[in-house]
Amino acid sequence: MLEKVDRGLAAISNLCGVLAAVLFIAMLLNVTYDVSARYAFDSVSVGMQELEWHLLSAAFLLAIPYAVQTDGHVRVDVFYERASDRSKAIINLFGAIVFLLPFAILILWYGVGFTENAWSIGETSGDPGGLTHRWIIKSLIPISAGLLALSGVGMITHAILVLAGRAHYSEPTAAQSASPKKGALL
């Protein structure tokens, strides 16, 4: 049963990674259009410029749960990389329970109020020609925090499976060392 939960949580995080990748591509196309319009046609769109940071923000917020699930997050690996699977599981279990989950819950707690305020006033851009629904991007803050919490639970379930001897942390090959380890998209 715990294996199914672990796989389900990994699937949610992988979906976040796919969505983030799509948003990065959309941002690339947006920036290409914006730069081309500016320099080739001397046309500037405030809305398109704002859309750049909206797409970047959304991609970043959705990439966080994926990075946690695939061990792509920043961590001091001096001891971790040489540790046994059991030690890695204990480190991950401790880190998820003591640091990751409280942080995600804190961001979720304050992010909901922040988002409710943006929704209630129908927050828009302060710039003429800017985007009219700024509350949409602010809504991703608590959503991302909730998804981060799910990734933290996935980190915990995987650590429990490793401690029970029903899973392990795989060692990357030389070709995989530059890419995410567990549950990678590619």
N, C-alpha and C positions, 0 to 999 in steps of 0.2 A: 504494500500500500504506500509506504513512504517513497518507494522508487517512482511510483506514478505521480505523486505530489512533486517530487524533485524534477521529473521530466516536464510536468505541466508548468512549473515555475520557470524552468529554463526556456520553454517554448514562448512564454510571455515576454521574457527578456530578449529572446532572439527576434521576436516580432518588433520590439522597440528598436533593435539594431537595424532591421530592414527599413523601418519607417524613417529612422535617422539618416540612413544612407540615401533614401529617396529625397528627403528634405535637403541634404547637401547637394544633390544633383540639381534640384530645383533652384537652390541658391546660386549655384554656378551659372545656370542659365539666366537667372535674374541679373546677376552681376554682369554677365556678358552683354545682355541686352542694354542694361543701364550705361555701361561704358561706351558701347557702340553708339547708342542714341546721343550721348553727351558729346563725343568727339567727332562722329561722322555727320550728325544732323543738328548739332548745337541745341539739343533738346534735353531738358532736365525734368524728371518727374519726382517730386517729393515722395509720393506714394510708393514708387518703385524703390527708392532709396530706403524708406522705412521697411519695406517688405524684406530687404536684405537682412536686416538685423532681426526681424521677426522669424525668418526662416532659420537663421543661425541659432537663435535662442531655442526654437523648437527642436532643431536637430541636436543641439547640445543637451537639452533637458531629457530627450528620449534616449540619447546615447549613454547616459550615466548608468541606468539599470543594466544595459547590455555590457558595459565595461566591467561592472561588478560581477556579473554572472560568468563572464569569460576570463576572469582574473586579469583584465586589462587595466585595472585601476592602479594608481600609484601606491606603492608599498615599499618599505625598506626590505629588499630581498637579500641582504647580506647573510642572514641566518636562515631565512625561509627557504631559499632555493636548495640548500643543502640538507634541509630537515627531512625526516621520514614522513610518510603519509600521515601517521598518527599525530606527529607534532604539528604538521600543517593543519590538520583537522582541528586540533585544540586551539591553535592560533586563530584560525578562521572563525571558529565557534565563539571564542572570547571576543574577537574584534567585531563580529556581527551583533552580538548581544549587548556589549558594553558601549560600542561607538556608533556603528552603522544604524541600528534600529532606533536608538534615542534621537540621533540626528535627523533621520527621515521623519520620525513622528513630530519633532519640533518644527521642521519645515512645513510639514503637512498642516499642523495646528495653526501656525501663523499664516501660511499660504492661503488657507480657506478664507480667513477674514480679509486678507489683502484682495483676494479675487472677488469676494462678495461686495466689497466696496467698489471695485472697478465695474462690476455688473450693475450695481444699484444706481450709479451715476451715469451709466452708459459711456464710460470713458472712451475718448477719441484722441486723436493726435492734436497737439496744440498748434501744429503748423498748417497753414493753408495748403490744401491739396494732399494732406496726409491721410493715413488710413483711418477709417471711421470706427473700427471695432477693436480698439486696443485691449479690451477686456478678454478677447480670445487668447492672446498670447499669455496674459497673466493667469488665465485658467490652467495653463500647462504647468505652472509651478506646483500646486498641490497634487496634480495628476502625476507629475514626475516623482514627487516625494512618495506618493503611494506606490508607484512602480518600483522605486528604489527600496522601499520597505519589503515588497514582494521578493525582490532580488536578494535582500538580506535574509529573508526566510528561506529562500532557495540555497543560499550559502550555508545556512544552519542545517537544513535537511541533508545536503550533500556531506557536510562534516560528520553528521550523525551516521550516515551510511558508511563513510570511510572508517569511523571508529568501530562500527559493527562488523567491518570486514566485507561489506556488500558492495563497496565501490572503492575507487582509488583516484588519486590525482596523477594524471599522466605526465610523464616527462616529455617535453617537446623535442622533436628531432631538430637538427641544424636548420632545415628548411622551414620548420614551424616556429622557430624561436622568435621571429619578428612578428608573428601573428598571434591572436588570442588562443588560449589553450583549450579550455573546456567549452563545448557547445558552440564552436565558431560557425559563422555564417557560411564560410567558403569551404 
